[in-house]
């Protein structure tokens, strides 16, 4: 069939119709929500800020996915567990500091120590993962690596379950983060600010340092990077360490907002962050950050904005549906992600 | 300076090099010619460590290098301008050149060499902050050679620098290769364009299905009926 002089096949039309219907639903839902004035401007702002904080966490985790994909063309499905191990370390350290009555006496140094330790633990887990699970399989077909990644993910989950049980551990309160600042929850501000700062540092690292340049060179062409004298194994390990430590920080921030940890907590944020990385264009670092924030905000605003207006009850429980529908839509209309390169055009 | 002794290499399942031996002496331009699939690129990749030989040995300045990783071989002073140029397309020309100097720490020397390479290839100066992917084929070839020179190599290996270029550009590139050699860099040149390669080389080797079938001074090879028939169109 031809349309506007271009050849179009039937499946494409169906896809466009689905996309169009979804878009219409979103539009109708949003308009009817806005017309009924169900929420105040203040409430919308709260949604957006909560979404941005959550999105910052997704962005930090997504960076690990996207950087590892860049150097190894591997989706590291155990990355969610790297994040979980960071959150767990944060919990143990915070609980210990709380018991020693230090946490609320010196909150800021304590938080910095917690962040540092969690980043270190997550980086260690990520580097071990690379060394034990992925490096021996560097030359194996990609499917083998993917299955290993899933296996490693289960291994880590159930190791933590075995060590610390399957219950939910509750994070100690940090008095300094309680309450509001200019009408916004302080925790959210701290999370947003830290996430943005981390993203900035990471971007500067990748663009501005020699190691960052080596990582970019390997992402483009591993063999040529080796010819330039880049130690490929070492640089890949550094990539895992960097991705791991940002995931560890994300774990700390996550624990600040949701104030609980358990062994399974890495799965859903891991999936969401993977979604964010794909949305932004996997392998693209700014794309992962953009995808993370976008997904977080969509998830926070979406249920109230689109679904309430359509009269769907308990819309908030459908936020995951919104997240993954967004992924499907982006994959339909922009398969390479928002900032991804178009692979159909040749890649040299 | 560089010696290959009875090298056997596999390219995937294919037995690509069947006992290749040759030497490159300091200050020479040595060329390895042969048709498509003769094993020329496999030879270079074996030297640079991207492919590990199954048997045989490679000596560089008297030391075995065939069991080293590619980055260690690069560190010893063997630099490669790979087949198909392999520019980092998302990096700028500047970053590409800096990648070439990855293992160097002498900032002053790097700046000096950068200036010299931009002198050698004025086009690269014009494109200095452009990303590598936007360059034309000829400019990319210049960038690939410049990048390989940035490591200040003891031996520069070039894999088909004439590939896909217009004849006038090929002549220009070969002129520059001669200049580089005159400034003291030893060169191992791999070419399908046997005429051009032999016209600038000191010595040549002819590779056929993984074996050296002919060798000698470049002038003799140019005159040899066997080479003329197979590679120079009669």
Interface residues (C-beta under 8 A of the other chain):
Chain A: X210 X213 X214 X216 X217 X220 X221 X223 X224 X225 X226 X227 X228 X229 X230 X231 X232 X233 X347 X348
Chain B: X48 X49 X50 X69 X70 X71 X74 X75 X79 X80 X82 X84 X85 X86 X87 X88 X89 X90 X91 X95 X98 X99 X100 X102 X103 X133 X147 X151
